[in-house]
């Protein structure tokens, strides 16, 4: 059974290693991650959030509900145009065990390439919500949390809510 890692766990700050082989165990973990994401009403979950330092993630397009299982995802281009949207994270919870949210500016669209669960190379242009989710989740693979994009004061205010849990 996978366990969610929470803000403060050092594994969330590690840069993940590429997946060398797509194994039945990896696919089982990804299926479990999809279930966890769904159970917690999330739209994305990256391997370090469940304690694994490998480059894979799952995400759901909130508009179509399509699930993407991405192995070794890589953002190959980002739009110059940015947009600000509210973000939260299943690893950054407040005192009520619900994600805390803050506005984050990110590129409006991205081009992403990844291997799917069959080892097939995929490439896709993603916009709006989907672009934001894939950027948020690939950041996790590099040890970056959405709170890292906030100004010092905003981050401090948000972390006060998070730290109340301890």
Backbone bond lengths (Angstrom), bond angles and torsions (degrees), N, CA, C in turn:
res aa  C-N    CA-C-N  psi(-1)  N-CA   C-N-CA  omega(-1)  CA-C   N-CA-C  phi
1 X - - - 1.454 - - 1.530 109.48 -
2 X 1.317 116.34 124.89 1.457 120.96 179.97 1.527 110.09 -75.73
3 X 1.326 115.88 149.03 1.461 121.01 178.06 1.517 109.98 -123.24
4 X 1.330 115.68 135.94 1.454 121.65 179.60 1.533 110.24 -70.22
5 X 1.321 115.56 130.03 1.465 121.44 175.44 1.523 107.77 -90.42
6 X 1.333 116.14 137.52 1.453 120.79 -175.14 1.524 111.92 -110.63
7 X 1.312 114.65 157.84 1.459 123.81 179.28 1.528 109.21 -43.82
8 X 1.323 116.45 129.50 1.457 121.45 -176.43 1.520 111.18 109.22
9 X 1.348 116.79 -23.94 1.468 120.82 176.65 1.533 107.49 -74.85
10 X 1.322 117.00 124.33 1.466 121.42 -174.60 1.525 113.49 -62.31
11 X 1.321 118.25 -22.73 1.466 120.17 179.98 1.531 111.00 -61.57
12 X 1.334 116.52 -27.66 1.473 120.78 179.56 1.523 111.60 -70.66
13 X 1.335 116.98 -11.76 1.469 121.06 -178.72 1.535 112.39 -106.28
14 X 1.329 117.23 6.02 1.461 120.63 -179.36 1.527 110.93 -90.78
15 X 1.344 115.42 145.84 1.456 120.80 173.34 1.528 106.88 -82.53
16 X 1.308 116.48 128.06 1.469 121.20 -174.91 1.524 112.77 -82.92
17 X 1.332 114.70 152.26 1.465 123.06 178.57 1.527 109.89 -87.58
18 X 1.350 117.48 145.95 1.470 119.00 176.01 1.531 111.59 -61.26
19 X 1.307 115.77 149.54 1.464 121.98 175.38 1.528 107.06 -75.78
20 X 1.328 116.93 124.74 1.466 121.53 -178.60 1.532 111.23 -85.87
21 X 1.333 116.48 -40.84 1.467 121.13 -177.92 1.515 110.58 -136.27
22 X 1.317 115.40 137.28 1.460 120.31 175.90 1.526 107.10 -86.71
23 X 1.323 115.73 106.76 1.463 121.82 -175.43 1.526 110.49 -106.51
24 X 1.333 117.34 160.95 1.471 119.89 174.50 1.528 111.55 -56.29
25 X 1.347 117.02 -35.38 1.466 120.76 178.73 1.535 110.82 -63.30
26 X 1.346 116.48 -43.02 1.464 120.88 178.72 1.535 110.04 -61.13
27 X 1.315 117.01 -44.10 1.468 121.21 -179.38 1.526 111.12 -64.02
28 X 1.334 116.07 -37.53 1.471 121.28 177.94 1.535 109.82 -64.79
29 X 1.339 116.26 -42.78 1.469 121.08 178.21 1.530 109.40 -62.03
30 X 1.330 117.54 -43.32 1.460 120.53 -179.60 1.535 110.91 -63.60
31 X 1.318 116.68 -39.49 1.476 120.05 176.52 1.527 110.71 -61.75
32 X 1.336 115.49 -41.84 1.463 120.55 178.84 1.531 110.63 -65.25
33 X 1.337 116.33 -36.99 1.465 120.86 178.26 1.533 110.77 -65.87
34 X 1.325 117.05 -39.84 1.473 120.58 177.38 1.531 108.98 -60.30
35 X 1.333 116.47 -42.87 1.464 121.09 179.90 1.535 110.93 -64.24
36 X 1.344 116.61 -45.17 1.477 121.23 178.13 1.521 110.74 -59.80
37 X 1.326 115.61 -45.76 1.460 121.32 -179.30 1.529 109.59 -59.06
38 X 1.299 115.47 -45.81 1.462 121.60 -179.78 1.524 111.56 -65.14
39 X 1.344 116.41 -45.56 1.467 121.27 -179.66 1.525 112.05 -59.87
40 X 1.335 116.47 -31.07 1.469 120.30 -176.97 1.534 112.16 -101.66
41 X 1.334 115.49 14.05 1.471 121.11 179.32 1.522 113.07 56.30
42 X 1.330 115.71 33.68 1.459 120.76 178.00 1.523 110.54 -91.50
43 X 1.342 115.18 169.90 1.471 120.21 177.31 1.522 111.54 -119.58
44 X 1.335 116.75 1.92 1.453 119.87 178.31 1.512 110.77 -166.12
45 X 1.319 115.01 152.33 1.465 120.84 178.08 1.533 107.71 -154.32
46 X 1.315 115.60 127.94 1.465 121.07 -179.43 1.529 109.73 -107.98
47 X 1.321 115.55 153.11 1.467 122.33 -175.51 1.537 114.55 -49.04
48 X 1.346 120.06 -44.32 1.466 117.80 -178.67 1.534 113.30 -62.78
49 X 1.322 117.00 -24.05 1.462 120.10 178.85 1.529 112.02 -67.36
50 X 1.332 116.17 -17.90 1.465 120.14 175.38 1.533 110.83 -114.60
51 X 1.351 115.08 19.61 1.458 120.47 172.05 1.514 116.20 85.01
52 X 1.330 117.71 20.00 1.468 120.99 -178.57 1.524 108.79 -118.39
53 X 1.338 116.62 125.25 1.467 119.35 -176.82 1.528 111.47 -96.40
54 X 1.319 115.32 56.13 1.465 121.68 175.00 1.520 108.71 -125.86
55 X 1.332 115.95 157.03 1.462 121.73 -173.72 1.535 111.24 -86.48
56 X 1.322 115.46 83.58 1.460 119.92 170.38 1.518 108.99 -152.17
57 X 1.329 114.53 157.44 1.456 120.37 -177.39 1.523 109.50 -156.73
58 X 1.313 114.60 165.06 1.464 120.85 172.60 1.522 106.94 -126.55
59 X 1.310 116.47 147.00 1.451 119.30 174.51 1.513 109.97 -150.68
60 X 1.335 114.31 160.55 1.457 120.83 179.59 1.521 108.52 -125.05
61 X 1.310 115.64 131.86 1.461 120.70 173.43 1.531 106.59 -72.51
62 X 1.351 118.17 114.83 1.465 119.68 -176.13 1.530 112.98 -64.80
63 X 1.340 117.32 -19.79 1.465 120.28 -178.98 1.526 112.56 -84.17
64 X 1.345 116.37 -39.87 1.472 119.78 -176.23 1.526 112.07 -106.75
65 X 1.320 117.46 -13.80 1.472 124.64 -175.64 1.527 112.46 66.85
66 X 1.341 117.07 14.00 1.460 120.09 175.57 1.522 109.48 -70.61
67 X 1.325 115.70 136.84 1.464 122.64 178.70 1.528 108.80 -96.94
68 X 1.323 115.02 133.67 1.464 121.19 174.64 1.521 107.80 -114.59
69 X 1.331 115.84 129.56 1.466 122.12 172.51 1.521 105.58 -109.31
70 X 1.333 116.06 110.36 1.465 120.62 -172.96 1.519 111.06 -112.24
71 X 1.323 114.97 123.96 1.457 122.07 177.01 1.530 107.19 -109.76
72 X 1.333 116.17 130.43 1.464 123.00 -176.85 1.534 112.19 51.34
73 X 1.345 117.53 49.57 1.465 119.21 179.64 1.525 111.23 -67.77
74 X 1.322 114.39 147.73 1.466 120.16 -179.43 1.524 108.39 -143.96
75 X 1.316 116.09 126.05 1.466 119.82 174.36 1.518 106.42 -83.29
76 X 1.344 115.46 117.45 1.463 119.15 -174.31 1.529 112.82 -97.42
77 X 1.346 116.77 -17.99 1.465 119.04 171.62 1.522 109.56 -157.23
78 X 1.333 114.18 152.13 1.466 122.22 -179.94 1.519 108.12 -128.87
79 X 1.329 116.61 143.08 1.458 119.80 177.55 1.526 110.04 -70.41
80 X 1.330 116.12 153.38 1.463 120.47 174.65 1.520 110.04 -73.25
81 X 1.327 115.36 -31.85 1.460 120.05 -178.93 1.532 109.16 -74.26
82 X 1.340 115.74 131.27 1.465 120.14 179.77 1.524 109.55 -113.66
83 X 1.307 115.13 164.01 1.462 120.15 172.63 1.526 107.86 -142.73
84 X 1.313 114.64 153.24 1.457 121.49 -179.43 1.515 108.00 -104.47
85 X 1.324 116.69 127.87 1.459 122.21 177.02 1.518 108.77 -141.54
86 X 1.320 114.96 158.72 1.452 120.51 178.26 1.531 109.30 -74.67
87 X 1.334 115.94 135.51 1.466 121.29 176.50 1.515 110.23 -128.36
88 X 1.310 114.53 148.63 1.450 122.46 172.12 1.512 107.24 -136.94
89 X 1.317 116.84 179.28 1.463 120.40 -176.83 1.519 109.26 -152.73
90 X 1.322 116.29 137.37 1.467 121.08 179.29 1.529 112.18 -66.39
91 X 1.342 117.32 -12.74 1.463 121.05 177.25 1.529 112.38 -99.17
92 X 1.332 116.95 -2.75 1.467 121.08 -178.75 1.531 107.61 -122.17
93 X 1.337 114.65 87.23 1.462 120.95 -173.13 1.518 111.70 -106.67
94 X 1.329 114.46 150.33 1.451 121.16 176.07 1.516 110.87 -91.41
95 X 1.326 115.38 -172.10 1.465 121.92 -177.28 1.530 112.22 -60.56
96 X 1.331 116.76 -26.30 1.469 121.18 -178.99 1.533 112.50 -87.80
97 X 1.353 116.71 9.64 1.474 122.95 -177.17 1.521 113.07 63.36
98 X 1.318 116.45 20.84 1.461 122.17 175.35 1.530 107.80 -110.48
99 X 1.352 116.78 151.37 1.470 118.47 178.74 1.532 111.61 -59.29
100 X 1.326 115.48 145.41 1.459 120.89 171.23 1.529 107.24 -94.79
101 X 1.318 116.79 150.09 1.461 121.43 -172.59 1.515 111.92 -123.44
102 X 1.336 114.84 152.07 1.451 120.81 172.71 1.528 108.26 -156.04
103 X 1.330 116.19 154.79 1.457 120.93 177.91 1.528 109.94 -74.41
104 X 1.339 115.09 136.03 1.463 122.02 -179.73 1.530 108.32 -134.68
105 X 1.332 116.10 134.75 1.469 121.25 175.45 1.527 108.34 -90.45
106 X 1.337 115.35 130.97 1.472 121.17 177.04 1.525 108.54 -143.61
107 X 1.340 117.11 162.04 1.458 119.22 172.54 1.534 110.37 -55.22
108 X 1.335 115.25 141.55 1.463 121.51 -176.02 1.532 112.31 -70.87
109 X 1.351 115.93 -31.52 1.467 118.35 179.37 1.527 109.33 -142.55
110 X 1.335 114.87 156.30 1.467 121.96 -179.69 1.531 109.54 -143.68
111 X 1.309 114.91 156.94 1.463 120.96 169.23 1.523 105.82 -109.40
112 X 1.333 115.58 131.28 1.457 121.71 -174.35 1.521 109.70 -126.85
113 X 1.332 116.08 140.49 1.469 119.01 170.45 1.516 107.82 -123.92
114 X 1.332 116.11 148.46 1.453 121.94 -178.35 1.521 109.66 -163.30
115 X 1.335 114.68 167.39 1.464 120.97 171.83 1.524 107.14 -97.81
116 X 1.324 116.38 138.90 1.471 118.96 174.99 1.530 108.90 -88.11
117 X 1.325 115.90 -177.54 1.469 119.66 -174.86 1.526 113.32 -64.80
118 X 1.349 117.70 -14.60 1.468 121.40 177.11 1.533 112.06 -96.30
119 X 1.332 116.13 3.29 1.458 119.78 -179.62 1.516 113.33 83.60
120 X 1.339 116.77 9.13 1.465 121.38 -178.67 1.526 109.11 -85.00
121 X 1.350 114.95 135.32 1.471 120.84 178.72 1.531 109.39 -73.89
122 X 1.332 116.20 131.04 1.462 122.77 177.14 1.512 108.92 -122.86
123 X 1.320 115.49 152.19 1.453 120.37 172.62 1.520 107.12 -144.26
124 X 1.342 116.19 139.63 1.455 119.16 -175.13 1.526 110.70 -151.55
125 X 1.315 115.54 143.61 1.464 121.79 171.56 1.523 106.26 -90.32
126 X 1.321 117.35 124.75 1.464 121.50 -178.51 1.518 109.64 -119.50
127 X 1.325 115.17 140.89 1.459 121.03 -179.49 1.515 110.64 -127.87
128 X 1.325 114.82 165.27 1.466 124.39 173.48 1.529 113.30 49.17
129 X 1.350 117.33 -124.77 1.471 121.18 -175.34 1.525 112.47 -57.18
130 X 1.332 116.13 -46.54 1.465 119.90 -176.91 1.532 111.04 -63.63
131 X 1.339 116.55 -40.39 1.473 120.60 177.59 1.524 110.08 -62.13
132 X 1.324 116.53 -42.25 1.473 121.26 -179.94 1.527 110.10 -63.46
133 X 1.326 116.74 -45.69 1.468 120.55 -177.29 1.524 110.58 -62.94
134 X 1.327 117.09 -46.19 1.470 118.96 -177.37 1.536 110.65 -66.16
135 X 1.331 117.55 -33.62 1.472 119.69 176.99 1.528 110.28 -67.86
136 X 1.322 116.41 -43.65 1.463 121.72 179.48 1.531 110.13 -60.34
137 X 1.335 116.52 -46.19 1.470 120.31 -176.90 1.522 112.41 -72.29
138 X 1.337 118.14 -39.25 1.478 118.52 178.12 1.526 110.08 -68.03
139 X 1.338 117.70 -31.02 1.469 120.11 173.65 1.529 110.29 -56.46
140 X 1.329 116.92 -42.18 1.467 120.57 179.08 1.531 110.85 -54.86
141 X 1.322 116.52 -35.95 1.474 120.69 -177.99 1.524 111.62 -69.41
142 X 1.338 115.70 -16.77 1.469 121.02 178.04 1.525 111.81 -107.28
143 X 1.334 116.94 11.34 1.461 120.59 177.89 1.521 114.09 77.04
144 X 1.341 116.20 21.70 1.465 121.44 -178.07 1.530 109.31 -108.59
145 X 1.335 116.01 134.20 1.471 121.67 176.21 1.524 109.15 -109.66
146 X 1.326 117.40 155.65 1.470 120.27 -178.42 1.527 111.86 -58.92
147 X 1.327 117.23 -27.33 1.468 120.62 179.86 1.538 111.63 -65.18
148 X 1.335 117.18 -19.54 1.464 121.32 179.38 1.528 111.80 -69.23
149 X 1.332 117.35 -18.20 1.464 121.71 -179.97 1.531 112.12 -87.15
150 X 1.321 116.90 -8.57 1.461 120.66 -176.41 1.524 111.06 -83.97
151 X 1.324 115.82 153.56 1.463 120.28 174.44 1.529 107.29 -67.73
152 X 1.307 116.52 161.53 1.462 121.36 -177.89 1.516 113.34 -52.78
153 X 1.344 117.25 -46.08 1.469 121.16 -177.83 1.528 110.47 -65.99
154 X 1.340 116.29 -46.50 1.472 119.60 -179.97 1.526 111.00 -62.03
155 X 1.329 116.13 -42.51 1.459 120.47 -179.28 1.534 110.04 -64.04
156 X 1.335 115.89 -42.29 1.459 120.62 179.26 1.534 111.09 -60.89
157 X 1.333 116.51 -43.93 1.475 120.84 179.65 1.529 110.77 -63.36
158 X 1.337 115.73 -43.63 1.461 119.99 -179.69 1.527 110.37 -66.24
159 X 1.329 117.00 -41.97 1.465 120.35 -177.78 1.529 111.84 -67.99
160 X 1.314 117.15 -25.24 1.474 119.35 174.66 1.519 109.84 -61.86
161 X 1.323 116.06 -39.79 1.474 120.31 177.76 1.519 110.37 -66.31
162 X 1.334 115.67 -40.35 1.468 121.35 -179.05 1.525 109.82 -68.47
163 X 1.310 116.93 -45.73 1.464 121.01 -174.96 1.519 113.46 -67.24
164 X 1.330 118.15 -17.25 1.464 120.56 178.29 1.523 111.54 -62.85
165 X 1.303 117.43 -19.07 1.465 122.13 -178.06 1.533 111.15 -69.11
166 X 1.318 117.38 -26.51 1.476 120.47 -169.60 1.506 113.27 -87.81
